[in-house]
């Protein structure tokens, strides 16, 4: 509930990228705790999603 209400404070573009963190939030615990195996494309996807969310944390310099 707090997550969804927090998204209302973001611009639509930033919110859509932030929502992409949900699959990563499911994959990482499964990988760490359950020993799930990830395909190479999944590793790349996790890196891209995390990079996009990190980039959004920096203010726009325009």
C-alpha positions in Angstrom: 0.0 0.0 0.0 2.8 2.4 0.9 4.7 1.4 -2.3 1.7 2.2 -4.5 0.9 5.5 -2.8 4.6 6.5 -3.1 4.5 6.0 -6.8 1.9 8.8 -7.0 4.6 11.3 -6.2 6.7 10.3 -9.2 6.4 11.4 -12.8 4.8 8.8 -15.1 8.1 7.9 -16.8 10.0 7.5 -13.5 7.2 5.5 -11.9 7.1 3.1 -14.8 10.9 2.4 -14.5 10.6 2.1 -10.7 7.8 -0.4 -11.1 10.2 -2.6 -13.1 12.0 -3.3 -9.8 9.3 -5.7 -8.7 10.6 -8.7 -10.7 14.1 -8.0 -9.4 12.7 -7.9 -5.9 11.3 -11.4 -6.5 14.3 -12.8 -8.4 17.0 -11.8 -5.9 15.6 -13.5 -2.8 14.9 -16.6 -4.8 18.5 -16.6 -6.1 20.0 -16.0 -2.7 17.7 -17.9 -0.4 16.4 -20.7 -2.5 19.4 -21.3 -4.8 17.4 -20.6 -8.0 19.5 -20.6 -11.2 19.3 -17.5 -13.4 19.8 -17.5 -17.1 22.4 -15.0 -18.5 19.7 -12.8 -19.9 18.2 -12.6 -16.4 21.5 -11.3 -15.0 21.6 -8.7 -17.7 18.0 -7.7 -17.0 18.7 -7.3 -13.3 21.7 -5.1 -14.0 19.7 -2.9 -16.4 16.8 -2.5 -14.1 19.0 -1.6 -11.1 21.0 0.8 -13.2 17.9 2.6 -14.4 16.5 3.0 -10.9 19.9 4.3 -9.7 20.1 6.8 -12.5 16.6 8.0 -11.6 17.9 8.9 -8.1 20.2 11.6 -9.6 18.5 15.0 -10.3 18.1 16.1 -13.8 20.6 18.8 -14.7 18.5 20.5 -17.4 
